[in-house]
């Protein structure tokens, strides 16, 4: 095997990573950012790290394909009151609709099969409380 060339590998430590903020005007989100290492993958597609600042929320969206995520730190709550905590691994089926809120902030590793579609804002927060 040949050594891997520097332009064929990226290594980033989350403790000092530079996350890219989502543009509130185009994304409908404030206080959220992402880290995606693969320069050939469209944003929010494939594998990426998603960060929510305290008090931020994601936009209401429908999954075009399945989404899987791992909560690295913090917690987030879905619009239906389901709480995802540090260490949780989650699968959401294609076609599911949701948005999330993080009271104290969180960092999540995400794999998304297909792009998301924005959905009606009326079905988003406020939410129920309690872990489901």
C-alpha positions in Angstrom: 0.0 0.0 0.0 1.1 3.5 -0.7 1.0 6.3 1.9 -2.1 8.4 1.9 -1.5 11.8 0.3 -2.2 14.9 2.4 -4.9 16.0 -0.1 -6.7 12.7 0.4 -7.1 12.9 4.2 -8.4 15.5 6.7 -8.2 15.2 10.4 -10.0 17.7 12.7 -10.4 17.5 16.5 -13.8 18.7 17.6 -12.3 20.6 20.5 -10.7 23.2 18.1 -12.7 22.7 14.9 -13.9 25.6 12.9 -17.7 25.0 12.4 -19.5 26.8 9.6 -22.6 28.7 10.8 -25.8 28.2 8.9 -27.1 31.4 7.3 -30.3 32.3 9.2 -31.8 33.9 6.1 -31.4 30.8 3.9 -31.6 28.1 6.5 -34.3 29.4 8.9 -31.9 28.5 11.8 -29.9 30.6 14.2 -27.2 29.3 16.5 -26.6 26.2 14.5 -23.4 25.2 12.6 -21.8 22.2 10.9 -18.5 20.6 10.1 -18.3 18.5 7.0 -14.9 17.2 5.9 -15.7 15.7 2.5 -15.2 18.5 0.0 -17.1 16.5 -2.7 -20.3 15.9 -0.6 -23.2 18.5 -0.7 -23.9 20.3 2.6 -26.2 18.3 5.0 -25.7 15.1 3.0 -23.7 12.1 4.0 -21.7 12.4 7.3 -21.3 15.7 9.1 -21.1 17.1 12.7 -24.0 19.4 13.7 -23.7 21.8 16.6 -26.5 23.7 18.3 -25.8 26.6 20.6 -27.8 26.9 23.8 -31.4 27.9 23.0 -31.2 27.2 19.3 -33.5 25.1 17.2 -33.4 23.4 13.8 -35.8 24.2 11.0 -38.8 21.9 10.5 -37.9 19.4 7.8 -38.8 16.1 6.2 -36.1 13.5 5.6 -35.8 12.4 2.0 -34.0 9.3 3.2 -33.1 7.8 6.6 -31.2 9.9 9.1 -29.0 8.5 11.8 -27.2 10.4 14.5 -25.2 10.1 17.6 -25.3 12.7 20.4 -21.7 13.4 21.2 -22.4 15.9 24.0 -25.4 17.8 25.4 -29.0 17.0 24.6 -31.7 18.0 22.2 -35.5 17.7 22.2 -37.7 16.9 19.2 -41.0 18.8 18.6 -42.9 15.8 20.1 -41.0 15.9 23.4 -38.6 13.1 22.7 -35.3 13.9 24.4 -32.0 12.7 22.9 -29.2 12.7 25.4 -25.4 12.3 25.3 -24.6 8.8 24.1 -27.9 8.2 22.3 -27.8 6.7 18.8 -30.9 7.5 16.8 -32.5 6.3 13.5 -35.3 8.3 11.8 -37.1 6.7 8.9 -37.3 8.2 5.4 -40.2 10.7 5.3 -40.2 11.6 9.0 -40.8 15.2 9.9 -39.4 17.0 12.9 -37.4 19.8 14.3 -35.3 19.9 17.4 -34.4 22.4 20.2 -31.4 22.4 22.5 -31.7 24.3 25.8 -28.1 23.9 26.8 -26.5 23.2 23.4 -25.3 19.9 21.8 -23.0 18.4 19.3 -24.3 15.6 17.1 -22.6 13.3 14.5 -25.1 12.9 11.6 -25.5 10.6 8.6 -28.2 11.6 6.2 -29.0 9.4 3.2 -30.7 12.1 1.1 -31.5 15.8 1.3 -34.1 17.3 3.5 -37.2 19.3 2.5 -38.5 22.2 4.6 -42.0 21.7 6.0 -44.7 23.9 7.5 -43.5 26.0 10.4 -46.9 25.6 12.1 -46.0 22.0 13.1 -42.8 22.9 14.9 -42.2 24.1 18.5 -43.6 24.6 21.1 -43.2 21.1 22.3 -44.3 18.7 25.0 -41.7 17.8 27.7 -40.4 14.6 29.0 -38.3 11.8 27.6 -40.2 9.4 25.3 
